């Protein structure tokens, strides 16, 4: 798993997220997966927004939700500098919010 890195600039837009594969700063959002789960609920509402938007209810024990107990989301990127499609995982656990790169997949 790669460390989350940002460019050194901090301006009105914030800091730029860098590709975990090549270190480039030209990442494009391709899709977002949102997992809505009340604490420890048995069912999760999974919404995916990309070229289309879909929502479905799914059992918590078979979900890709990155959080073991609460809400979570994935942002899938493509990188202009390489062929990586990194996925940023943001999730809640025990009162904290955590960020990590999922496996850096190549096309």
DSSP file (Angstrom, degrees, kcal/mol; ACC not computed):
  #  RESIDUE AA STRUCTURE BP1 BP2  ACC     N-H-->O    O-->H-N    N-H-->O    O-->H-N    TCO  KAPPA ALPHA  PHI   PSI    X-CA   Y-CA   Z-CA
    1    1 A X              0   0    0      0, 0.0     2,-0.2     0, 0.0   101,-0.1   0.000 360.0 360.0 360.0 134.3    0.0    0.0    0.0
    2    2 A X        -     0   0    0    100,-0.2    99,-0.7    99,-0.1     2,-0.2  -0.530 360.0-109.8 -87.1 151.4    1.4    3.4   -1.0
    3    3 A X        -     0   0    0     -2,-0.2     2,-0.5    17,-0.1    -1,-0.1  -0.561  36.6-110.8 -73.9 142.5    1.5    6.5    1.2
    4    4 A X        -     0   0    0     -2,-0.2     2,-0.4    95,-0.1    15,-0.1  -0.659  43.6-172.0 -77.0 124.1   -0.9    9.2    0.3
    5    5 A X        -     0   0    0     -2,-0.5    13,-2.6    13,-0.4     2,-0.3  -0.915  12.0-164.5-123.7 147.8    1.2   12.1   -1.0
    6    6 A X  B     -A   17   0A   0     -2,-0.4    11,-0.2    11,-0.2    19,-0.0  -0.873  30.6-101.6-122.9 156.5    0.3   15.7   -2.0
    7    7 A X        -     0   0    0      9,-2.7    -1,-0.0    -2,-0.3    11,-0.0  -0.316  38.8-109.9 -69.6 166.4    2.1   18.3   -4.0
    8    8 A X  S    S+     0   0    0      7,-0.1     2,-0.3     2,-0.0    -1,-0.1   0.549  87.2 100.1 -77.8  -7.2    3.9   21.0   -2.0
    9    9 A X        -     0   0    0      7,-0.1     2,-0.4     1,-0.0     7,-0.4  -0.578  46.0-176.8 -84.1 140.3    1.5   23.7   -3.0
   10   10 A X        +     0   0    0     -2,-0.3     5,-0.2     5,-0.1     2,-0.2  -0.911  26.7 135.4-135.0 109.1   -1.3   24.9   -0.8
   11   11 A X  B >  S-B   14   0B   0      3,-1.6     3,-1.5    -2,-0.4    -2,-0.0  -0.506  72.3 -56.3-133.9-159.3   -3.5   27.5   -2.3
   12   12 A X  T 3  S+     0   0    0      1,-0.3     3,-0.1    -2,-0.2    -2,-0.0   0.757 134.4  50.5 -60.3 -24.7   -7.2   28.4   -2.7
   13   13 A X  T 3  S-     0   0    0      1,-0.3     2,-0.3     3,-0.0    -1,-0.3   0.610 110.6-126.5 -86.7 -13.4   -7.8   25.0   -4.3
   14   14 A X  B <   -B   11   0B   0     -3,-1.5    -3,-1.6     2,-0.0     2,-0.4  -0.765  49.4 -34.1 101.6-152.4   -6.0   23.1   -1.5
   15   15 A X        -     0   0    0     -2,-0.3     2,-0.3    -5,-0.2    -5,-0.1  -0.876  61.6-115.3-109.9 143.7   -3.2   20.6   -2.2
   16   16 A X        -     0   0    0     -2,-0.4    -9,-2.7    -7,-0.4     2,-0.3  -0.596  24.5-127.6 -80.2 134.3   -3.0   18.4   -5.3
   17   17 A X  B     -A    6   0A   0     -2,-0.3    10,-0.3   -11,-0.2     2,-0.3  -0.629  24.6-141.4 -78.8 135.1   -3.2   14.6   -4.8
   18   18 A X        -     0   0    0    -13,-2.6   -13,-0.4    -2,-0.3     7,-0.2  -0.764  21.3-102.0-103.3 146.2   -0.3   12.7   -6.4
   19   19 A X     >  -     0   0    0      5,-3.1     4,-1.5    -2,-0.3    -1,-0.1  -0.413  22.3-144.3 -62.1 130.6   -0.6    9.4   -8.2
   20   20 A X  T  4 S+     0   0    0      1,-0.2    -1,-0.2     2,-0.1   -17,-0.1   0.683  96.9  48.8 -71.7 -15.2    0.7    6.5   -5.9
   21   21 A X  T  4 S+     0   0    0      3,-0.1    -1,-0.2   -19,-0.1    -2,-0.0   0.923 132.2   5.3 -88.6 -51.2    2.2    4.8   -9.0
   22   22 A X  T  4 S-     0   0    0      2,-0.1    -2,-0.1    60,-0.0    -1,-0.0   0.543  90.0-119.8-114.6 -10.3    4.2    7.5  -10.8
   23   23 A X     <  +     0   0    0     -4,-1.5    -3,-0.1     1,-0.2     2,-0.0   0.507  61.3 148.4  82.3   4.3    3.9   10.5   -8.5
   24   24 A X        -     0   0    0     -6,-0.1    -5,-3.1     1,-0.1    -1,-0.2  -0.315  47.8-140.4 -72.2 156.9    2.2   12.6  -11.2
   25   25 A X  S    S+     0   0    0     -7,-0.2     2,-0.6     1,-0.1    -8,-0.1   0.160  75.4  93.7-103.7  17.8   -0.3   15.3  -10.3
   26   26 A X        +     0   0    0    -10,-0.1    54,-2.3     2,-0.0     2,-0.4  -0.596  47.5 155.6-114.7  71.5   -2.8   14.7  -13.0
   27   27 A X  E     -C   79   0C   0     -2,-0.6     2,-0.4   -10,-0.3    52,-0.2  -0.793  25.0-157.2 -96.2 137.1   -5.4   12.4  -11.6
   28   28 A X  E     -C   78   0C   0     50,-2.9    50,-1.8    -2,-0.4     2,-0.4  -0.940  20.0-120.8-114.7 135.3   -8.9   12.4  -13.0
   29   29 A X  E     +C   77   0C   0     -2,-0.4    48,-0.2    48,-0.2     3,-0.1  -0.601  34.8 169.5 -70.7 128.3  -12.0   11.2  -11.1
   30   30 A X  E     -     0   0C   0     46,-3.5     2,-0.3     1,-0.4    47,-0.2   0.741  61.9  -8.7-107.2 -39.2  -13.6    8.3  -13.0
   31   31 A X  E     -C   76   0C   0     45,-1.4    45,-2.9    19,-0.1    -1,-0.4  -0.990  52.5-148.1-157.5 155.4  -16.1    7.0  -10.5
   32   32 A X  E     -CD  75  49C   0     17,-2.5    17,-2.9    -2,-0.3     2,-0.5  -0.999   8.2-161.6-129.2 131.0  -17.2    7.3   -6.9
   33   33 A X  E     -CD  74  48C   0     41,-2.3    41,-2.2    -2,-0.4     2,-0.5  -0.963   9.8-165.5-112.1 125.1  -18.7    4.5   -4.8
   34   34 A X  E     -CD  73  47C   0     13,-3.4    13,-2.6    -2,-0.5     2,-0.6  -0.936   5.5-163.5-115.2 130.6  -20.6    5.6   -1.6
   35   35 A X  E     -CD  72  46C   0     37,-3.0    37,-1.8    -2,-0.5     2,-0.7  -0.941   4.0-166.2-116.6 109.2  -21.5    3.1    1.1
   36   36 A X  E     + D   0  45C   0      9,-2.8     9,-2.2    -2,-0.6     2,-0.4  -0.857  20.2 160.2 -97.8 116.3  -24.2    4.4    3.5
   37   37 A X        -     0   0    0     -2,-0.7     3,-0.2     7,-0.2     7,-0.1  -0.909  34.8-140.3-141.6 110.7  -24.3    2.2    6.6
   38   38 A X    >   -     0   0    0     -2,-0.4     3,-2.6     5,-0.3     5,-0.1  -0.379  63.9 -62.8 -58.5 151.3  -25.8    3.1   10.0
   39   39 A X  T 3  S-     0   0    0      1,-0.3    31,-0.2    -2,-0.0    -1,-0.2  -0.091 116.6 -14.8 -48.2 122.3  -23.5    1.7   12.7
   40   40 A X  T 3  S+     0   0    0     29,-2.3    -1,-0.3     1,-0.2    30,-0.1   0.614  91.5 163.0  60.5  17.9  -23.4   -2.1   12.5
   41   41 A X    <   -     0   0    0     -3,-2.6    -1,-0.2    28,-0.4    19,-0.0  -0.293  42.8-134.5 -64.7 152.1  -26.4   -2.3   10.2
   42   42 A X  S    S+     0   0    0     18,-0.1    18,-3.0    17,-0.1    19,-0.4   0.666  88.0  52.1 -80.2 -18.0  -26.9   -5.6    8.3
   43   43 A X  E     - E   0  59C   0     16,-0.3     2,-0.4    17,-0.1    -5,-0.3  -0.954  67.2-160.5-126.6 141.3  -27.7   -3.8    5.0
   44   44 A X  E     - E   0  58C   0     14,-2.9    14,-2.4    -2,-0.4     2,-0.7  -0.938  17.6-134.8-119.8 140.0  -25.7   -1.1    3.2
   45   45 A X  E     -DE  36  57C   0     -9,-2.2    -9,-2.8    -2,-0.4     2,-0.6  -0.874  26.4-165.7 -91.0 116.1  -26.9    1.3    0.5
   46   46 A X  E     -DE  35  56C   0     10,-3.1    10,-1.8    -2,-0.7     2,-0.4  -0.918   7.3-177.2-109.4 114.8  -24.2    1.3   -2.2
   47   47 A X  E     -DE  34  55C   0    -13,-2.6   -13,-3.4    -2,-0.6     2,-0.5  -0.943   6.3-165.7-113.6 131.9  -24.4    4.1   -4.8
   48   48 A X  E     -DE  33  54C   0      6,-2.7     6,-2.3    -2,-0.4     2,-0.5  -0.973   3.0-171.9-117.2 128.6  -21.9    4.3   -7.7
   49   49 A X  E     +DE  32  53C   0    -17,-2.9   -17,-2.5    -2,-0.5     4,-0.2  -0.978  36.7 107.2-123.2 120.2  -21.6    7.5   -9.7
   50   50 A X  S    S-     0   0    0      2,-2.6   -19,-0.1    -2,-0.5     3,-0.0  -0.273  96.8 -18.9-148.7-120.4  -19.5    7.5  -12.9
   51   51 A X  S    S+     0   0    0     -2,-0.1     2,-0.3   -21,-0.1   -20,-0.1   0.808 142.7  16.3 -66.9 -28.8  -20.9    7.6  -16.4
   52   52 A X  S    S-     0   0    0      2,-0.0    -2,-2.6     0, 0.0     2,-0.4  -0.844  81.7-122.5-132.7 170.7  -24.2    6.5  -14.9
   53   53 A X  E     +E   49   0C   0     -2,-0.3     2,-0.3    -4,-0.2    -4,-0.2  -0.979  29.7 173.8-120.5 130.0  -25.5    6.4  -11.3
   54   54 A X  E     -E   48   0C   0     -6,-2.3    -6,-2.7    -2,-0.4     2,-0.4  -0.977   9.4-169.2-132.3 148.3  -26.8    3.2   -9.7
   55   55 A X  E     +E   47   0C   0     -2,-0.3     2,-0.3    -8,-0.2    -8,-0.2  -0.997  12.7 163.9-134.9 141.9  -27.9    2.4   -6.2
   56   56 A X  E     -E   46   0C   0    -10,-1.8   -10,-3.1    -2,-0.4     2,-0.4  -0.993  35.2-120.2-152.4 152.9  -28.6   -0.9   -4.6
   57   57 A X  E     +E   45   0C   0     -2,-0.3     2,-0.3   -12,-0.2   -12,-0.2  -0.795  37.5 178.1 -90.6 137.7  -29.0   -2.4   -1.1
   58   58 A X  E     -E   44   0C   0    -14,-2.4   -14,-2.9    -2,-0.4     5,-0.1  -0.991  36.0 -96.0-141.4 149.7  -26.5   -5.1   -0.3
   59   59 A X  E >   -E   43   0C   0     -2,-0.3     3,-1.7   -16,-0.2   -16,-0.3  -0.407  31.4-131.8 -63.5 136.4  -25.8   -7.3    2.7
   60   60 A X  G >  S+     0   0    0    -18,-3.0     3,-1.1     1,-0.3    -1,-0.1   0.849 104.8  59.0 -58.8 -36.0  -23.0   -5.8    4.9
   61   61 A X  G 3  S+     0   0    0    -19,-0.4    -1,-0.3     1,-0.2    -2,-0.1   0.586 112.9  38.6 -74.9  -7.3  -21.1   -9.1    5.1
   62   62 A X  G <  S+     0   0    0     -3,-1.7    -1,-0.2     0, 0.0    -2,-0.2   0.187  94.1 111.4-122.3  15.0  -20.8   -9.2    1.3
   63   63 A X    <   -     0   0    0     -3,-1.1    -3,-0.0    -4,-0.3   -28,-0.0  -0.526  66.9-137.1 -89.2 155.0  -20.2   -5.5    0.6
   64   64 A X        +     0   0    0     -2,-0.2    -1,-0.1     2,-0.0   -29,-0.1   0.314  55.3 143.7 -87.1   6.8  -16.9   -3.9   -0.6
   65   65 A X        -     0   0    0      1,-0.2    -2,-0.1    -5,-0.1    26,-0.1  -0.231  48.9-144.8 -49.2 126.2  -17.5   -1.1    2.0
   66   66 A X  S    S+     0   0    0     24,-0.2     2,-0.4     2,-0.0    -1,-0.2   0.692  79.5  78.6 -71.5 -16.4  -14.0   -0.2    3.3
   67   67 A X        -     0   0    0      3,-0.2    26,-0.1    23,-0.1     5,-0.1  -0.786  69.9-150.9 -94.0 132.9  -15.4    0.5    6.8
   68   68 A X  S    S+     0   0    0     -2,-0.4    -1,-0.1    24,-0.2    25,-0.1   0.671  93.5   9.9 -72.4 -14.5  -16.1   -2.5    9.0
   69   69 A X  S    S+     0   0    0     23,-0.5   -29,-2.3     2,-0.2   -28,-0.4   0.610 123.7  19.6-137.7 -19.6  -18.9   -0.7   10.8
   70   70 A X  S    S-     0   0    0     22,-0.6    -3,-0.2     1,-0.3   -32,-0.1  -0.241  93.1 -29.1-133.3-146.4  -20.0    2.6    9.3
   71   71 A X        +     0   0    0     -2,-0.1    21,-1.9   -35,-0.1     2,-0.3  -0.364  54.4 165.4 -79.0 157.8  -19.9    4.7    6.1
   72   72 A X  E     -CF  35  91C   0    -37,-1.8   -37,-3.0    19,-0.2     2,-0.3  -0.980  14.3-163.2-161.0 167.1  -17.2    4.6    3.5
   73   73 A X  E     -CF  34  90C   0     17,-2.5    17,-2.8    -2,-0.3     2,-0.4  -0.992   9.2-149.1-154.9 156.7  -16.4    5.6   -0.1
   74   74 A X  E     -CF  33  89C   0    -41,-2.2   -41,-2.3    -2,-0.3     2,-0.5  -0.957   5.4-160.7-119.4 142.5  -14.0    4.9   -2.9
   75   75 A X  E     -CF  32  88C   0     13,-2.2    13,-2.7    -2,-0.4     2,-0.5  -0.984  13.1-154.2-119.9 118.2  -12.8    7.4   -5.5
   76   76 A X  E     -CF  31  87C   0    -45,-2.9   -46,-3.5    -2,-0.5   -45,-1.4  -0.801  17.4-173.0 -93.7 130.0  -11.5    5.7   -8.6
   77   77 A X  E     -C   29   0C   0      9,-2.9     2,-0.3    -2,-0.5   -48,-0.2  -0.743  19.7-149.0-115.3 161.3   -8.9    7.8  -10.6
   78   78 A X  E     -C   28   0C   0    -50,-1.8   -50,-2.9    -2,-0.3     2,-0.4  -0.954  21.4-137.5-121.7 152.3   -7.1    7.5  -13.9
   79   79 A X  E     -C   27   0C   0      5,-1.3     3,-0.3    -2,-0.3   -52,-0.2  -0.912   9.9-154.5-114.5 133.7   -3.6    9.1  -14.2
   80   80 A X  S    S+     0   0    0    -54,-2.3    -1,-0.1    -2,-0.4   -53,-0.1   0.763  96.1  55.0 -71.1 -24.9   -2.4   11.0  -17.2
   81   81 A X  S    S+     0   0    0    -55,-0.2     2,-0.3     3,-0.0    -1,-0.2   0.636 121.2   2.6 -88.1 -14.9    1.2   10.1  -16.4
   82   82 A X  S    S-     0   0    0     -3,-0.3    -3,-0.3     2,-0.2   -60,-0.0  -0.882  79.7 -96.2-154.6-177.0    0.9    6.3  -16.3
   83   83 A X  S    S+     0   0    0     -2,-0.3    24,-1.6    -5,-0.1     2,-0.1   0.227  75.4 127.9 -96.8  16.5   -1.7    3.6  -16.9
   84   84 A X  E     -H  106   0D   0     22,-0.2    -5,-1.3    23,-0.1    22,-0.2  -0.369  44.2-162.4 -71.1 150.0   -2.6    3.2  -13.2
   85   85 A X  E     -H  105   0D   0     20,-3.0    20,-0.6    -7,-0.2    -7,-0.2  -0.632  22.3-171.1-126.1  71.1   -6.2    3.4  -12.0
   86   86 A X        -     0   0    0     -2,-0.2    -9,-2.9    18,-0.2     2,-0.5  -0.281  11.4-146.5 -68.7 150.9   -5.7    4.0   -8.3
   87   87 A X  E     -F   76   0C   0     15,-0.3    15,-3.2    16,-0.3     2,-0.5  -0.975   3.7-149.7-121.8 120.4   -8.6    3.9   -5.8
   88   88 A X  E     -FG  75 101C   0    -13,-2.7   -13,-2.2    -2,-0.5     2,-0.5  -0.790  12.9-155.8 -90.8 128.4   -8.7    6.2   -2.8
   89   89 A X  E     -FG  74 100C   0     11,-3.3    11,-1.9    -2,-0.5     2,-0.4  -0.911  12.6-178.6-109.2 124.6  -10.5    4.6    0.1
   90   90 A X  E     +FG  73  99C   0    -17,-2.8   -17,-2.5    -2,-0.5     2,-0.3  -0.993  17.0 156.5-125.1 125.5  -12.1    6.9    2.8
   91   91 A X  E     -FG  72  98C   0      7,-2.3     7,-3.1    -2,-0.4     2,-0.4  -0.977  36.3-122.8-149.9 161.1  -13.8    5.3    5.7
   92   92 A X  E     + G   0  97C   0    -21,-1.9   -22,-0.6    -2,-0.3   -23,-0.5  -0.810  29.1 166.6-102.7 143.5  -14.9    5.8    9.3
   93   93 A X  E >   - G   0  96C   0      3,-2.2     3,-2.0    -2,-0.4    -2,-0.0  -0.854  67.1 -18.0-158.2 124.5  -14.0    3.5   12.2
   94   94 A X  T 3  S-     0   0    0     -2,-0.3     3,-0.1     1,-0.3    -2,-0.0   0.861 128.1 -46.2  48.9  47.0  -14.3    4.1   15.9
   95   95 A X  T 3  S+     0   0    0      1,-0.3    -1,-0.3     0, 0.0     2,-0.3   0.382 118.5 104.2  84.2  -4.2  -14.8    7.8   15.6
   96   96 A X  E <   -G   93   0C   0     -3,-2.0    -3,-2.2     2,-0.0     2,-0.5  -0.727  62.4-137.3-109.1 159.7  -11.9    8.4   13.2
   97   97 A X  E     -G   92   0C   0     -2,-0.3     2,-0.3    -5,-0.2    -5,-0.2  -0.976  25.4-167.1-115.1 129.2  -11.8    9.0    9.5
   98   98 A X  E     -G   91   0C   0     -7,-3.1    -7,-2.3    -2,-0.5     2,-0.4  -0.894  10.0-162.9-122.2 144.7   -9.1    7.1    7.6
   99   99 A X  E     +G   90   0C   0     -2,-0.3     2,-0.3    -9,-0.2    -9,-0.2  -0.962  20.2 152.4-122.9 142.4   -7.6    7.5    4.0
  100  100 A X  E     -G   89   0C   0    -11,-1.9   -11,-3.3    -2,-0.4     2,-0.4  -0.971  42.5-111.1-160.7 155.0   -5.6    4.9    2.1
  101  101 A X  E     -G   88   0C   0    -99,-0.7   -13,-0.2    -2,-0.3     3,-0.1  -0.767  30.8-142.5 -84.6 133.0   -4.9    3.8   -1.4
  102  102 A X        -     0   0    0    -15,-3.2   -15,-0.3    -2,-0.4  -100,-0.2  -0.275  57.1 -47.5 -77.2 179.9   -6.3    0.5   -2.4
  103  103 A X        -     0   0    0      1,-0.1     2,-1.1   -17,-0.1   -16,-0.3  -0.213  62.8-119.1 -50.7 136.3   -4.2   -1.7   -4.6
  104  104 A X        -     0   0    0    -18,-0.1     2,-0.2    -3,-0.1   -18,-0.2  -0.704  37.4-162.7 -84.6 102.2   -2.9    0.3   -7.5
  105  105 A X  E     -H   85   0D   0     -2,-1.1   -20,-3.0   -20,-0.6     2,-0.3  -0.566   6.1-147.0 -87.9 147.7   -4.4   -1.5  -10.5
  106  106 A X  E      H   84   0D   0    -22,-0.2   -22,-0.2    -2,-0.2    -1,-0.0  -0.862 360.0 360.0-111.7 152.0   -3.2   -1.1  -14.0
  107  107 A X              0   0    0    -24,-1.6   -23,-0.1    -2,-0.3    -1,-0.1   0.468 360.0 360.0 -78.2 360.0   -5.4   -1.3  -17.1
